Amino acid sequence: MITLFLLTLRFAVFSPRIIHYILRFSNGFSEILQISLAF
């Protein structure tokens, strides 16, 4: 139970950075998709 709390606490600390990377990755992926569709 304590380890679960520590994991959620660690994820709450690191989640903004993870969300930031996911948003950057999805933006780059959509740009690649648009470029591949343009050809």
MODELLER restraints for C-alpha pairs under 7 A, 6 or more apart:
rsr = mdl.restraints
at = mdl.atoms
